[in-house]
Amino acid sequence: MKLLRSLTCLIITLQFAMAQFVNVQGVIRDNDSYSIPDGEYTITFKLYSTEGGGSSSWEEEQTLTVTNGVYGAALGTAEPLTSLDWETQLWLEIASINGASFSTSEALSPR
C-alpha cells in the first residue's frame, strides 16, 4: 500500500512537471521570396480560435536566431499555454517581426 501511494504521488508529480510547449519551425521570406538575413529577430506569435482572427486567445514574444530564413521556437516558454482549449482548432499567426506587423495564419492541428 505504501508503495502504491508513493507511485501515485510520483506519477502526479511527473504529470505536473512535464513541459507544455508547442514546437514550431518555419521560413521567413521577404516580398521577393528571398530568405531574410541571418540574425536575431523579435517575433510575436498569437493563437486564435477562428481563422478570421478577432481577439487572440494567447500571445507570446520571443527573440530568436534566424539562419537562412529558418527559425524554430518552443511556444509556451514565456507565456504558458495552459489556458487554451486544445479540443478546438487553433490558428497560429506571426503577428510581428521586429515590430513590423503581418497578417498570415496557419491552422494548428494534432498529427
C-alpha positions as CSV (number, residue, x, y, z in Angstrom):
1,M,0.0,0.0,0.0
2,K,2.8,2.4,0.9
3,L,4.5,1.6,-2.5
4,L,1.2,2.2,-4.4
5,R,0.8,5.6,-2.6
6,S,4.4,6.5,-3.5
7,L,4.0,5.6,-7.1
8,T,0.7,7.6,-7.4
9,C,2.5,10.6,-5.9
10,L,5.4,10.1,-8.4
11,I,3.0,9.9,-11.4
12,I,1.1,13.0,-10.3
13,T,4.4,14.9,-9.8
14,L,5.7,13.9,-13.2
15,Q,2.5,14.9,-14.9
16,F,2.7,18.4,-13.5
17,A,6.5,18.6,-14.1
18,M,6.0,18.0,-17.9
19,A,6.6,21.0,-20.0
20,Q,3.7,22.1,-22.1
21,F,5.3,23.6,-25.2
22,V,4.4,23.5,-28.9
23,N,7.5,23.4,-31.2
24,V,7.2,25.3,-34.4
25,Q,9.6,25.9,-37.2
26,G,9.3,28.0,-40.4
27,V,10.9,30.0,-43.0
28,I,10.6,33.8,-43.2
29,R,10.9,35.3,-46.6
30,D,10.7,38.9,-47.9
31,N,8.3,40.2,-50.6
32,D,10.7,38.9,-53.3
33,S,10.7,35.4,-51.8
34,Y,14.3,35.7,-50.5
35,S,15.1,34.4,-47.1
36,I,15.6,37.3,-44.6
37,P,19.2,38.0,-43.5
38,D,20.7,35.9,-40.7
39,G,20.4,37.5,-37.2
40,E,18.3,37.9,-34.1
41,Y,14.7,38.8,-34.6
42,T,11.9,39.6,-32.1
43,I,8.9,37.6,-33.2
44,T,5.4,37.9,-31.7
45,F,3.3,34.7,-32.0
46,K,-0.5,34.8,-31.5
47,L,-3.1,32.0,-31.3
48,Y,-6.7,32.5,-32.4
49,S,-9.8,30.3,-32.1
50,T,-11.0,31.4,-35.6
51,E,-9.2,31.7,-38.9
52,G,-10.6,35.3,-39.3
53,G,-8.7,36.5,-36.2
54,G,-10.5,38.7,-33.7
55,S,-9.0,38.9,-30.3
56,S,-6.2,36.4,-29.7
57,S,-6.5,33.6,-27.2
58,W,-2.8,33.6,-26.4
59,E,0.2,35.8,-27.3
60,E,4.0,35.4,-26.8
61,E,7.1,37.4,-27.9
62,Q,10.4,35.7,-28.3
63,T,13.8,36.7,-29.6
64,L,15.0,34.0,-32.0
65,T,18.1,33.4,-34.1
66,V,17.2,33.1,-37.8
67,T,19.6,31.3,-40.1
68,N,18.9,31.2,-43.9
69,G,15.4,32.4,-43.1
70,V,14.7,29.4,-40.8
71,Y,13.5,29.9,-37.3
72,G,12.5,27.5,-34.6
73,A,10.5,28.3,-31.4
74,A,9.1,26.4,-28.4
75,L,5.8,28.2,-27.9
76,G,4.8,28.4,-24.2
77,T,8.3,29.1,-22.8
78,A,7.4,32.7,-21.9
79,E,3.6,32.6,-21.7
80,P,2.1,29.3,-20.5
81,L,-0.3,27.6,-22.9
82,T,-2.4,26.1,-20.0
83,S,-5.4,28.4,-20.6
84,L,-6.0,27.1,-24.2
85,D,-8.8,24.7,-25.2
86,W,-6.9,22.0,-27.1
87,E,-10.1,20.3,-28.1
88,T,-10.8,23.1,-30.7
89,Q,-8.8,24.1,-33.8
90,L,-6.4,26.9,-33.2
91,W,-4.8,29.3,-35.7
92,L,-1.2,30.4,-35.3
93,E,-0.1,33.8,-36.5
94,I,3.2,35.5,-36.7
95,A,1.9,38.9,-35.7
96,S,5.1,40.9,-36.0
97,I,8.8,40.6,-36.7
98,N,10.9,43.3,-35.1
99,G,7.8,45.4,-34.8
100,A,6.6,45.1,-38.4
101,S,3.1,43.7,-38.5
102,F,1.9,40.8,-40.6
103,S,-1.4,39.1,-41.2
104,T,-1.0,35.4,-42.1
105,S,-2.1,32.4,-40.1
106,E,-1.7,28.6,-40.1
107,A,-4.0,26.0,-38.6
108,L,-2.6,24.0,-35.7
109,S,-4.0,20.5,-35.5
110,P,-2.9,17.2,-33.9
111,R,-0.9,14.9,-36.1
